[in-house]
């Protein structure tokens, strides 16, 4: 179980996004005009939550459970039970007899950092810092790291020339062991190739 500080930056990003963008709910098939992403009620028009969804729980008596990640659904009982992880505390618990809505899935897919730990955020900060100032990039852009299910990480430098986008990729087996020197060497290799092109 994650401690309350392991994912504090992810928690803050999710909360800020929801407060600024999701203050409307779907009503049937139509969303109110002018509103952004919304939470979808389960069971309405056949919609169901899925593992990996960001949920909004209502009717809970426990503090810190308004927003959570869905890990599993148990359907072998008269009422579905949902195994969730609180974004506030990292606590994992089964829930039933609560209101459940899930955030538009395309929004969650566009924000992989919402599931990062603070150590992964720190790694991403180091990666961006190692790449120096944009003026030095010669059309290169360091993309956000892609973390695997374990500790693996993929770093990507993208170069845009006209209509073509080229990406150079480097994979590391454990992001916790990647040094700034290794990051900088990868960046300099990509920069050298960009200057020659």
N, C-alpha and C positions, 0 to 999 in steps of 0.2 A: 504494500500500500504506500502511495506517495505521501510525503509529509506536506503540510500546508504551504511550505515555501518552495518546494521543488518546481511547481508550475505557476508561480505567482505572475510572471509576465504573460503567460498564455491566458490565465484567468482574467487579467486586466484587459487584454486585447479583446477577448470574447465579450466581456461585460460592456466595454466601450462600444463595440460594434452593435450589439443588441440594443443598447440604449439610444444610439444615434440612428439606427436604420430599421428596427423591427417593431415599431410601436403600432403595428396594425396586424390584424389576423385575417386569414382567408375566410370568406363567407361563401360557401358553395364553391363553384368553379371560378368565381370572379374575385379579384382583389380590388380593394378600394383604389380609385384612380390617384396617382401621384405618390403612392407608397412604394417603398423598396421591398427587400426580402421579408418574408413573413413566416410565421410558424403555422404548421398544418395540423389540424386535429386528427388523431387516429380514429379509425372506425367510421369516419364520415366519408361518404362516397367511396367506400372500400379501401381507403388509405390505411396503411399499417406502418409502424415504425420498423426500422432495421438496425441491426448491430452497426455501430459506427455513427449513428445519428446523434446530433446535439439536441437534447430534449429540454423542454420547458415543463416542469412538473407543477401542478397546482393541487391544492387540498392536502399538502404535507404539513405536519405539525413540527417538523424538525428543521432547525435553522441551517442554512447553507446548502439546501437541496433544490433551489429554484431552477438552476441550470446544471445539467449533468450529461455525461456521455453514456450511451446505451451500449452495454457489452453483450448481453444475451437476453433471450426471451424464453421463458418456460411456459409451454402451452399444455402441459400434461395435467393441469388442474382445472377446476371449474372456472377459475378466473386467471387470465394471464398474469405472470409475474415477470418483472423487469429487473435485470441486474444492471445497476447504474453506478457510475463514478462521479462524485461531486466535483465540479470544477473549482469550488471554493476550498475544499479541504483535502481532496484526493481520496476520501473515504469511499469504500465500495459497499453497496447494500442492495438487497432485494426490495422491490416496491410493488404493491398492488393496490387496487381501490384508490387510485389517484388519477387526476386529469393529466393526459400526456399529449403534447404537441411537439413536432420535430421541425427544425429549421430547414428551409429550402436546401436540398442536398448539394446543388451546384455551388452554393455559397460556401459550404463546409469544404468542398473539394478545392476551392480557390484559396483556402486559408490553412495549409498544412501546418503552419506554425502554431495553430491553436492546440495542437497535441504535443508540442515540444516541451521539454523540461527547461528550467532556467539555464542549465549547463549547455543545452543545445543552442539557446539564444545567445549565450556568451560566445560559443564557437562561431556562430554566424556573425556576431559583432567583430570578432577577430579577423574573420575572412574578409569582411568588407574593409576593415582598417588596413589590412595587409596590401590590399589592392590600390592604396594611395588615393589621390584625388582624381576625379573624372577627367581633368585636363590631361592626365598622363595615360589615359586608357587607349588612345588611337582607335576609337570606335568600338572598343571592347566593353562588355558589361558583365560583371560578376553576378550570376544569378544566386538566389537563395539556395543554401545547401539542401540536398535531399537525403534525409536520414532513413536508413533501413529499419527493419523490425528489431534488429539487435543494436550494435553500436556502429555499424557501417555507415559511411557517408559518401556522397558523390558531390564533387565540386564541378561547376560548369561555368565556362567563360563563353559568352556569346558575342559574335561579331556580326554586325549588320552592314552589308554592302549592297546598296540599291535594293532590289527585290529579294535578294538571297540572305538568309540568316544561317551562319555556320556556328556550330557549337563544338568546343573542345572539352572533353570530359576526363576527369581523373577520379578514380575510386580509391577509398582508403578503408581498411578492414575495421578500424576503431577510431572514431573521431576524437576520443579522449587522449590519443597518443600522437595526433597530428600536430607538428610544430609549426610555428610561424615561418621558419626557414623553408619547410616543405611547401607551405602555401605560397610563399613568395617565389620559390623556384617554379612552381606551376604557372603562376601569373606571368613571370618573366619569359617563360617558354612561349606562352600564348602571345605576349606582347611582341616578342621577336618575330614570330610568324606573321603577326598582323602588320608589322612594319615592312616586312619583305614583300607582302602581297600587293 
